[in-house]
Amino acid sequence: MTGPALGRLPIMRIDARGLTFEVRAGGPADGEPVLLLHGFPQHSGEWDEVTPALHAAGLRTYALDQRGYSPDARPAEVEAYRIPELVADAAAVLDALGVAAAHVVGHDWGAIVAWGLAAAHPDRVRTLTAVSVPHPAAMAHALATDARQKARSSYMALFRRPGTAERVLLAFRAAALRRLLGDVGDVARVARYADPMRAPGALTAALNWYRAMAGRDLAAVGPVPVPTTYVWSDRDSAVGRAAAGACAAHVTGDYRMVTLAGVSHWIPDAAPGPLAEAILARAATAR
């Protein structure tokens, strides 16, 4: 990735689990650590408009380009992208950074990883702010029982088809992928996410998250005992109200749901200010 896709922060290369991850660090060196986990088909640059407020509040941020998105962390096997592997990556990166516990923030697929980390390793998560995607078990239940959620998630059938999805999404200079990203902002903002996906192997690695997804892995994520905020937007085309509303039942720690009115699925891009406020409010409860 080059140019705006890199974001504004320097890149660290972190070796963990036999892979090399790119991490963008910023904020005071002695600040409380925040691990930022991006979604599909984005990268760590999606946090660029959120991190300035976190840095100003004294927090140290680590925005991770996750498995499949960091060029040197791109296993070929679909099974390598199962949720337990993605969660293990996040824990291993924290180990490599020397961070015992962090405030963890995840958007979209990054939220699924964040939920999994908080459930499996609550000692590593001071607070959780999950953005757009609810607890995986709530999502799994909605996919199984709610017709509207099934319709919202119908795009996954295409994403899970090897070869076909790549051809459809990348045809005509990634026109379909750019349409999918249309609500993130202007043409330049769309390009900063779409263009890196045109690199050889990049989109396949990102789509492998969907291809490895199994209902058993979603349902296996246990209750989350850490202080948690779930941020959902009422114009989210991918996650409906039924799945969002079911999230609270899977958190045993202090829980808040923040609903952003008139905002699309792409919350870090579309509403960075309100999102930063929610993250800071949640982080403050751990002090």
Residue frames as qw, qx, qy, qz and C-alpha x, y, z in Angstrom:
[[0.000, 0.889, 0.458, 0.000, 0.00, 0.00, 0.00],
 [0.434, 0.068, 0.015, 0.898, 1.21, 3.47, -0.80],
 [0.087, -0.413, -0.203, -0.883, 0.10, 7.06, -0.47],
 [0.463, -0.395, 0.157, -0.778, -3.07, 7.74, 1.52],
 [0.862, -0.184, -0.430, -0.193, -3.64, 4.06, 2.20],
 [0.584, 0.116, -0.588, 0.548, -0.75, 4.18, 4.64],
 [0.433, -0.822, -0.367, 0.048, -2.45, 6.73, 6.83],
 [0.063, 0.918, -0.181, 0.347, -0.54, 9.35, 8.76],
 [0.645, -0.668, 0.359, -0.093, 1.32, 7.25, 11.31],
 [0.155, 0.598, -0.778, -0.114, 4.67, 5.44, 11.03],
 [0.912, 0.027, -0.319, -0.257, 4.61, 1.72, 10.35],
 [0.391, -0.520, 0.742, -0.163, 5.95, -0.85, 12.79],
 [0.718, 0.193, -0.616, -0.259, 6.61, -4.40, 11.59],
 [0.571, -0.412, 0.559, -0.439, 5.66, -6.93, 14.25],
 [0.450, 0.201, -0.857, -0.151, 6.66, -10.60, 14.04],
 [0.534, -0.143, 0.590, -0.589, 4.08, -12.88, 15.64],
 [0.799, 0.163, 0.516, -0.262, 2.97, -16.47, 15.07],
 [0.610, 0.025, 0.632, 0.478, 5.31, -16.88, 12.10],
 [0.325, 0.763, 0.435, 0.351, 3.82, -13.89, 10.29],
 [0.324, -0.123, -0.099, 0.933, 4.80, -10.23, 10.01],
 [0.021, 0.811, 0.584, 0.000, 2.10, -7.68, 10.76],
 [0.234, 0.373, 0.027, 0.897, 2.11, -3.97, 10.01],
 [0.320, -0.718, -0.551, 0.280, 1.03, -1.77, 12.90],
 [0.187, 0.620, 0.051, 0.760, 0.62, 1.99, 12.92],
 [0.501, -0.501, -0.522, 0.476, 1.38, 3.47, 16.32],
 [0.105, 0.584, 0.066, 0.803, 0.63, 6.96, 17.56],
 [0.531, -0.772, -0.176, -0.302, -0.03, 9.07, 20.61],
 [0.253, -0.786, 0.495, -0.273, 1.96, 9.51, 23.83],
 [0.515, 0.314, -0.794, 0.076, 4.46, 6.71, 24.36],
 [0.049, 0.047, -0.831, 0.551, 3.36, 6.36, 27.99],
 [0.557, -0.053, -0.004, -0.829, -0.37, 6.54, 27.25],
 [0.663, 0.034, 0.684, -0.301, -2.83, 3.76, 28.01],
 [0.075, -0.179, 0.805, 0.561, -2.72, 1.41, 24.99],
 [0.671, 0.403, 0.268, -0.561, -5.59, 1.05, 22.53],
 [0.322, -0.070, 0.849, 0.414, -5.65, -1.77, 19.98],
 [0.512, 0.487, 0.030, -0.707, -7.60, -0.83, 16.83],
 [0.417, 0.033, 0.880, 0.225, -8.90, -3.61, 14.57],
 [0.320, 0.316, -0.294, -0.844, -10.23, -2.76, 11.10],
 [0.718, 0.278, 0.559, -0.307, -12.90, -4.44, 9.01],
 [0.486, 0.181, 0.702, 0.487, -13.46, -5.61, 5.41],
 [0.867, 0.271, 0.037, 0.417, -12.30, -4.44, 2.90],
 [0.037, -0.975, 0.120, -0.182, -10.40, -1.73, 4.72],
 [0.720, 0.168, -0.402, 0.541, -7.12, -1.51, 6.63],
 [0.465, -0.447, -0.432, 0.631, -5.66, 0.35, 9.58],
 [0.129, 0.124, 0.150, 0.972, -6.14, 3.66, 7.77],
 [0.303, -0.611, -0.598, -0.421, -9.84, 3.54, 8.61],
 [0.521, -0.658, -0.416, 0.350, -8.92, 4.85, 12.07],
 [0.449, 0.220, 0.018, 0.866, -7.13, 7.97, 10.78],
 [0.178, -0.569, -0.156, -0.788, -9.99, 10.33, 11.64],
 [0.732, -0.588, -0.310, -0.147, -10.61, 8.70, 15.04],
 [0.787, -0.141, -0.305, 0.518, -7.09, 8.55, 16.49],
 [0.222, 0.486, -0.155, 0.831, -6.36, 12.30, 16.82],
 [0.533, -0.618, -0.009, -0.578, -9.00, 12.64, 19.56],
 [0.925, -0.316, -0.193, 0.087, -7.64, 9.55, 21.32],
 [0.658, 0.202, -0.224, 0.690, -4.09, 10.90, 21.18],
 [0.062, -0.598, 0.080, -0.795, -5.23, 14.28, 22.48],
 [0.735, -0.558, -0.036, -0.383, -6.79, 12.47, 25.45],
 [0.281, -0.680, 0.659, -0.159, -3.46, 10.84, 26.23],
 [0.915, 0.009, 0.387, -0.116, -4.03, 7.38, 24.76],
 [0.106, -0.501, 0.752, 0.415, -1.46, 5.39, 22.79],
 [0.828, 0.340, 0.162, -0.415, -2.97, 3.70, 19.72],
 [0.255, -0.301, 0.852, 0.345, -1.87, 0.64, 17.79],
 [0.724, 0.430, 0.050, -0.537, -3.80, 0.18, 14.53],
 [0.501, -0.235, 0.811, 0.189, -3.18, -3.33, 13.21],
 [0.596, 0.366, -0.465, -0.543, -3.32, -4.48, 9.60],
 [0.770, -0.212, 0.522, -0.300, -4.71, -7.90, 10.34],
 [0.512, -0.098, 0.817, 0.247, -4.09, -11.33, 8.83],
 [0.500, 0.542, 0.629, 0.247, -4.54, -11.18, 5.07],
 [0.153, 0.976, 0.151, 0.040, -4.17, -7.40, 5.00],
 [0.299, -0.777, 0.487, 0.263, -0.52, -7.14, 6.03],
 [0.676, 0.558, -0.412, -0.250, 1.32, -8.35, 2.90],
 [0.328, 0.399, -0.835, 0.189, 3.62, -10.61, 4.91],
 [0.325, -0.002, 0.796, -0.510, 0.78, -12.14, 6.93],
 [0.655, 0.306, -0.171, -0.669, -1.15, -13.79, 4.11],
 [0.418, -0.128, 0.899, 0.006, -1.45, -17.58, 4.53],
 [0.289, 0.099, -0.671, -0.675, -2.87, -19.37, 1.50],
 [0.201, -0.258, -0.945, 0.002, -5.12, -21.82, 3.33],
 [0.373, -0.558, -0.311, -0.672, -8.72, -20.78, 3.97],
 [0.725, -0.500, -0.466, 0.086, -8.71, -22.54, 7.34],
 [0.521, -0.019, -0.281, 0.806, -5.98, -20.15, 8.46],
 [0.094, -0.305, -0.053, -0.946, -8.60, -17.39, 8.61],
 [0.498, -0.542, -0.671, -0.093, -10.95, -18.96, 11.15],
 [0.311, -0.860, -0.037, -0.403, -11.98, -16.75, 14.07],
 [0.798, -0.568, 0.037, 0.200, -9.76, -18.50, 16.67],
 [0.721, 0.145, 0.117, 0.668, -6.72, -17.80, 14.46],
 [0.130, 0.723, 0.135, 0.665, -7.65, -14.12, 14.10],
 [0.562, -0.802, -0.036, -0.198, -8.13, -13.77, 17.86],
 [0.858, -0.307, 0.063, 0.407, -4.80, -15.48, 18.52],
 [0.520, 0.474, 0.093, 0.705, -3.13, -12.95, 16.19],
 [0.178, -0.841, -0.051, -0.509, -4.46, -10.02, 18.22],
 [0.759, -0.648, 0.057, 0.031, -3.22, -11.54, 21.48],
 [0.839, -0.017, 0.118, 0.530, 0.17, -12.32, 19.95],
 [0.323, 0.660, 0.071, 0.675, 0.59, -8.78, 18.62],
 [0.441, -0.844, 0.033, -0.304, -0.15, -7.41, 22.10],
 [0.876, -0.379, 0.099, 0.280, 2.53, -9.78, 23.44],
 [0.696, 0.293, 0.129, 0.643, 5.04, -8.55, 20.84],
 [0.048, 0.779, 0.054, 0.622, 4.25, -4.94, 21.71],
 [0.330, 0.041, -0.654, 0.679, 4.79, -5.66, 25.40],
 [0.418, -0.285, 0.011, -0.863, 1.19, -4.70, 26.18],
 [0.067, 0.036, 0.935, -0.345, -0.36, -6.70, 29.00],
 [0.176, 0.625, 0.746, -0.148, -3.88, -5.30, 28.51],
 [0.089, 0.013, 0.293, 0.952, -5.39, -2.73, 26.16],
 [0.492, 0.485, 0.315, -0.651, -8.57, -0.91, 25.41],
 [0.312, 0.043, 0.829, 0.461, -9.73, -2.83, 22.33],
 [0.449, 0.554, 0.125, -0.690, -11.77, -1.28, 19.52],
 [0.306, -0.005, 0.844, 0.439, -12.94, -3.19, 16.47],
 [0.500, 0.425, -0.001, -0.754, -15.11, -2.35, 13.47],
 [0.778, 0.340, -0.342, -0.403, -16.93, -4.86, 11.23],
 [0.897, 0.068, -0.421, 0.117, -14.79, -8.03, 11.12],
 [0.284, 0.403, -0.542, 0.681, -12.45, -6.29, 13.52],
 [0.552, -0.388, 0.247, -0.696, -15.36, -6.19, 15.96],
 [0.954, -0.076, -0.227, -0.179, -15.73, -9.97, 15.71],
 [0.668, 0.261, -0.503, 0.482, -12.04, -10.35, 16.57],
 [0.071, -0.442, 0.406, -0.796, -12.42, -7.89, 19.44],
 [0.789, -0.310, 0.032, -0.529, -15.44, -9.76, 20.83],
 [0.936, 0.049, -0.342, 0.066, -13.51, -13.02, 20.59],
 [0.440, 0.377, -0.505, 0.640, -10.47, -11.57, 22.33],
 [0.328, -0.430, 0.324, -0.776, -12.56, -10.12, 25.16],
 [0.893, -0.208, -0.063, -0.395, -14.40, -13.42, 25.65],
 [0.929, 0.095, -0.301, 0.192, -11.38, -15.73, 25.48],
 [0.609, 0.048, -0.308, 0.730, -8.77, -13.46, 27.09],
 [0.201, -0.903, -0.315, -0.211, -10.59, -10.92, 29.28],
 [0.614, -0.627, 0.002, 0.480, -7.37, -10.24, 31.18],
 [0.492, 0.031, 0.349, 0.797, -5.95, -8.71, 27.99],
 [0.011, 0.579, 0.467, 0.668, -8.89, -6.33, 27.44],
 [0.085, -0.139, -0.467, 0.869, -9.36, -3.35, 29.75],
 [0.469, 0.482, 0.352, -0.651, -12.45, -2.18, 27.87],
 [0.370, 0.213, 0.783, 0.452, -14.14, -3.15, 24.63],
 [0.380, 0.554, 0.085, -0.736, -15.74, -0.87, 22.06],
 [0.430, 0.183, 0.822, 0.325, -17.32, -2.93, 19.29],
 [0.238, 0.477, -0.100, -0.840, -18.43, -1.02, 16.21],
 [0.541, 0.254, -0.442, -0.669, -21.21, -2.06, 13.82],
 [0.671, 0.014, -0.718, -0.183, -21.07, -5.84, 14.34],
 [0.658, -0.561, 0.203, -0.459, -22.61, -7.24, 17.55],
 [0.498, -0.407, 0.758, -0.109, -21.42, -10.18, 19.62],
 [0.235, 0.254, -0.828, -0.440, -20.83, -13.12, 17.24],
 [0.062, 0.243, 0.954, -0.162, -23.37, -15.34, 19.01],
 [0.313, 0.590, 0.371, -0.645, -26.01, -12.62, 18.62],
 [0.323, 0.517, -0.464, -0.642, -25.10, -12.34, 14.95],
 [0.083, 0.087, -0.974, -0.190, -25.25, -16.12, 14.48],
 [0.206, 0.412, 0.804, -0.377, -28.70, -16.27, 16.09],
 [0.356, 0.630, 0.082, -0.685, -30.00, -13.45, 13.90],
 [0.241, 0.401, -0.711, -0.525, -28.63, -15.12, 10.78],
 [0.036, -0.074, -0.996, -0.029, -30.43, -18.33, 11.74],
 [0.041, 0.521, 0.796, -0.307, -33.77, -16.84, 12.80],
 [0.138, 0.714, 0.198, -0.657, -34.32, -13.36, 11.36],
 [0.648, 0.539, 0.474, 0.254, -35.40, -13.13, 7.72],
 [0.185, 0.982, -0.013, 0.029, -34.39, -9.50, 7.44],
 [0.381, -0.737, 0.520, 0.206, -30.89, -10.20, 8.72],
 [0.725, 0.077, 0.626, 0.278, -30.58, -13.11, 6.30],
 [0.503, 0.791, 0.295, 0.186, -31.44, -10.71, 3.48],
 [0.079, -0.966, 0.237, 0.059, -28.95, -8.12, 4.72],
 [0.471, -0.565, 0.652, 0.183, -26.23, -10.77, 4.82],
 [0.870, 0.392, 0.293, -0.061, -27.02, -12.33, 1.44],
 [0.372, 0.850, -0.372, -0.031, -23.90, -10.75, -0.07],
 [0.450, -0.563, 0.692, -0.027, -21.83, -13.27, 1.89],
 [0.876, 0.219, 0.430, -0.027, -22.89, -16.03, -0.52],
 [0.608, 0.773, -0.111, 0.141, -20.98, -14.29, -3.29],
 [0.098, -0.836, 0.514, -0.164, -17.98, -13.53, -1.06],
 [0.694, -0.342, 0.626, -0.098, -17.66, -17.23, -0.19],
 [0.876, 0.429, 0.219, 0.018, -17.32, -18.31, -3.83],
 [0.515, -0.501, 0.410, 0.562, -13.60, -18.59, -4.68],
 [0.352, 0.069, 0.609, 0.707, -12.68, -17.00, -7.97],
 [0.045, 0.691, 0.619, 0.370, -16.16, -15.77, -8.75],
 [0.289, -0.880, -0.271, 0.261, -16.15, -13.13, -6.00],
 [0.439, -0.457, 0.264, 0.727, -12.75, -11.85, -7.08],
 [0.276, 0.270, 0.613, 0.689, -13.86, -11.56, -10.72],
 [0.076, -0.803, -0.552, -0.211, -17.07, -9.75, -9.82],
 [0.376, -0.850, -0.168, 0.328, -15.56, -7.35, -7.30],
 [0.436, -0.501, 0.326, 0.673, -12.42, -6.50, -9.28],
 [0.477, 0.481, 0.581, 0.451, -13.91, -6.20, -12.79],
 [0.179, 0.818, 0.251, 0.486, -13.70, -2.81, -14.47],
 [0.249, 0.454, -0.397, 0.758, -11.06, -1.47, -12.08],
 [0.208, -0.211, -0.802, 0.519, -12.92, -2.81, -9.03],
 [0.269, -0.326, -0.239, -0.874, -16.17, -1.03, -9.86],
 [0.668, -0.470, -0.517, -0.256, -18.32, -3.33, -7.69],
 [0.615, -0.280, -0.460, 0.575, -15.94, -3.04, -4.76],
 [0.124, 0.104, -0.067, 0.984, -16.02, 0.74, -5.09],
 [0.462, -0.436, -0.376, -0.675, -19.83, 0.67, -5.06],
 [0.699, -0.414, -0.564, 0.144, -19.77, -1.42, -1.90],
 [0.499, -0.261, -0.298, 0.771, -17.58, 1.24, -0.30],
 [0.134, 0.617, 0.353, 0.690, -19.62, 4.13, -1.63],
 [0.410, -0.843, -0.262, -0.228, -20.81, 5.38, 1.75],
 [0.713, -0.332, -0.190, 0.588, -17.32, 5.74, 3.24],
 [0.141, -0.746, -0.003, 0.650, -16.97, 9.19, 1.68],
 [0.412, 0.774, -0.200, -0.438, -15.66, 10.84, -1.46],
 [0.865, 0.453, -0.214, -0.026, -13.90, 9.20, -4.41],
 [0.277, 0.641, -0.631, 0.338, -10.45, 9.55, -2.83],
 [0.490, -0.374, 0.635, -0.465, -11.59, 7.89, 0.39],
 [0.939, 0.172, 0.156, -0.254, -13.14, 5.01, -1.55],
 [0.700, 0.595, -0.382, 0.104, -9.93, 4.60, -3.54],
 [0.071, -0.644, 0.675, -0.354, -7.74, 4.41, -0.43],
 [0.671, -0.165, 0.653, -0.311, -9.53, 1.16, 0.47],
 [0.872, 0.417, 0.167, -0.195, -10.35, -0.26, -2.97],
 [0.473, 0.759, -0.446, -0.025, -6.95, 0.23, -4.59],
 [0.200, -0.526, 0.812, -0.153, -4.94, -1.96, -2.15],
 [0.762, 0.082, 0.576, -0.283, -7.43, -4.79, -2.78],
 [0.744, 0.634, -0.108, -0.185, -6.33, -4.85, -6.43],
 [0.017, -0.667, 0.744, 0.011, -2.84, -6.05, -5.49],
 [0.653, 0.137, -0.721, -0.189, -2.21, -9.74, -6.33],
 [0.507, -0.143, -0.810, 0.256, -3.68, -11.97, -3.63],
 [0.045, -0.107, 0.425, -0.898, -4.97, -9.15, -1.46],
 [0.620, -0.117, -0.071, -0.773, -8.70, -9.53, -2.09],
 [0.764, -0.041, -0.633, -0.118, -8.55, -13.32, -1.88],
 [0.377, 0.028, -0.699, 0.607, -6.89, -13.08, 1.53],
 [0.265, -0.066, 0.292, -0.916, -9.53, -10.61, 2.74],
 [0.728, -0.045, -0.295, -0.617, -12.38, -12.77, 1.39],
 [0.553, 0.064, -0.818, 0.147, -10.91, -15.82, 3.12],
 [0.153, -0.074, 0.605, -0.778, -12.29, -14.39, 6.37],
 [0.693, 0.102, 0.044, -0.712, -15.77, -15.02, 4.95],
 [0.739, 0.232, -0.587, -0.234, -14.83, -18.38, 3.44],
 [0.364, 0.135, -0.826, 0.408, -13.49, -19.64, 6.75],
 [0.388, -0.212, 0.333, -0.832, -16.47, -18.33, 8.72],
 [0.404, -0.196, -0.886, -0.119, -18.51, -21.07, 10.38],
 [0.529, -0.615, -0.210, -0.546, -21.61, -20.82, 12.51],
 [0.834, -0.370, -0.347, 0.215, -19.93, -22.98, 15.14],
 [0.526, 0.078, -0.215, 0.819, -17.12, -20.46, 15.52],
 [0.169, -0.496, -0.077, -0.848, -19.52, -17.53, 15.85],
 [0.718, -0.528, -0.268, -0.365, -21.68, -19.35, 18.39],
 [0.819, -0.160, -0.393, 0.387, -18.63, -20.55, 20.34],
 [0.205, 0.420, -0.259, 0.846, -17.64, -17.02, 21.37],
 [0.396, -0.464, -0.734, 0.297, -18.62, -16.86, 25.01],
 [0.197, -0.929, -0.312, -0.024, -20.02, -14.09, 27.22],
 [0.438, 0.514, -0.188, 0.714, -17.89, -10.97, 27.54],
 [0.538, -0.635, -0.464, 0.302, -17.15, -9.94, 31.15],
 [0.412, -0.124, -0.046, 0.902, -15.28, -6.69, 30.45],
 [0.170, 0.670, 0.278, -0.668, -16.80, -3.17, 30.34],
 [0.376, 0.207, 0.724, 0.541, -18.29, -2.92, 26.85],
 [0.338, 0.576, 0.111, -0.736, -19.80, -0.35, 24.51],
 [0.477, 0.297, 0.742, 0.366, -21.49, -1.45, 21.31],
 [0.151, 0.526, -0.081, -0.833, -21.80, 1.30, 18.67],
 [0.394, 0.378, 0.796, 0.262, -24.41, 0.68, 15.98],
 [0.113, 0.266, -0.160, -0.944, -25.83, 2.95, 13.29],
 [0.555, 0.387, 0.597, -0.432, -29.42, 2.88, 12.12],
 [0.626, 0.660, -0.172, -0.377, -28.50, 3.13, 8.44],
 [0.273, -0.436, 0.843, 0.158, -26.27, 0.06, 8.58],
 [0.726, 0.293, -0.340, -0.521, -27.11, -2.03, 5.51],
 [0.506, 0.267, -0.819, 0.050, -25.28, -5.11, 6.86],
 [0.235, -0.134, -0.836, 0.477, -26.49, -5.36, 10.48],
 [0.336, -0.558, -0.456, -0.607, -30.15, -4.94, 11.41],
 [0.378, -0.560, 0.270, -0.686, -31.87, -3.95, 14.61],
 [0.931, -0.271, -0.119, -0.214, -32.63, -7.53, 15.69],
 [0.825, 0.135, -0.323, 0.444, -28.97, -8.55, 15.75],
 [0.166, 0.516, -0.301, 0.785, -27.95, -5.26, 17.35],
 [0.568, -0.526, 0.094, -0.625, -30.59, -5.51, 20.06],
 [0.956, -0.195, -0.214, -0.044, -29.59, -9.08, 20.96],
 [0.516, 0.521, -0.474, 0.488, -26.04, -8.04, 21.78],
 [0.320, -0.623, 0.383, -0.602, -26.65, -7.09, 25.41],
 [0.931, -0.256, 0.041, -0.257, -27.52, -10.67, 26.37],
 [0.914, 0.185, -0.188, 0.310, -23.94, -11.72, 25.66],
 [0.272, 0.548, -0.382, 0.693, -22.19, -9.20, 27.91],
 [0.640, -0.546, -0.516, 0.160, -21.91, -9.80, 31.64],
 [0.410, -0.182, -0.196, 0.872, -19.80, -6.70, 32.32],
 [0.136, 0.650, 0.241, -0.708, -21.03, -3.12, 32.30],
 [0.394, 0.308, 0.702, 0.507, -22.74, -2.59, 28.95],
 [0.223, 0.631, 0.129, -0.731, -23.83, 0.39, 26.88],
 [0.516, 0.416, 0.620, 0.420, -25.29, 0.56, 23.41],
 [0.011, 0.574, -0.062, -0.816, -24.74, 3.77, 21.44],
 [0.530, 0.538, 0.624, 0.201, -26.96, 4.23, 18.37],
 [0.139, -0.362, 0.238, 0.891, -25.86, 6.77, 15.76],
 [0.502, 0.645, 0.498, -0.289, -28.78, 8.13, 13.77],
 [0.513, 0.836, -0.002, -0.194, -28.48, 8.59, 10.03],
 [0.103, -0.706, 0.675, 0.190, -25.03, 6.98, 9.81],
 [0.826, 0.315, -0.403, -0.236, -24.05, 4.14, 7.49],
 [0.968, -0.178, -0.115, 0.137, -22.13, 0.95, 8.29],
 [0.675, 0.352, -0.192, 0.620, -18.80, 2.76, 7.81],
 [0.420, -0.873, -0.243, 0.048, -18.83, 4.49, 11.20],
 [0.612, -0.458, 0.080, 0.640, -15.08, 5.25, 11.60],
 [0.321, 0.174, 0.401, 0.840, -15.17, 7.13, 8.30],
 [0.117, -0.635, -0.524, -0.556, -18.68, 8.58, 8.48],
 [0.465, -0.817, -0.118, -0.320, -18.84, 9.56, 12.17],
 [0.655, 0.203, -0.504, 0.525, -15.30, 9.63, 13.61],
 [0.096, -0.458, 0.338, -0.817, -16.12, 12.31, 16.20],
 [0.761, -0.345, 0.072, -0.545, -19.05, 10.51, 17.87],
 [0.932, 0.028, -0.349, 0.089, -17.14, 7.24, 17.69],
 [0.429, 0.361, -0.497, 0.662, -14.09, 8.76, 19.40],
 [0.391, -0.452, 0.269, -0.756, -16.39, 10.13, 22.11],
 [0.919, -0.210, -0.116, -0.313, -17.84, 6.66, 22.70],
 [0.809, 0.185, -0.434, 0.351, -14.37, 5.09, 22.88],
 [0.176, 0.422, -0.443, 0.771, -13.12, 7.73, 25.33],
 [0.610, -0.415, 0.131, -0.662, -16.22, 7.46, 27.49],
 [0.964, -0.119, -0.220, -0.090, -15.79, 3.71, 27.71],
 [0.655, 0.298, -0.452, 0.526, -12.04, 3.91, 28.39],
 [0.124, -0.542, 0.330, -0.762, -12.68, 6.37, 31.21],
 [0.816, -0.396, -0.048, -0.417, -14.74, 3.75, 33.08],
 [0.914, 0.006, -0.325, 0.244, -11.62, 1.63, 33.59],
 [0.334, 0.503, -0.377, 0.703, -9.71, 4.32, 35.48]]
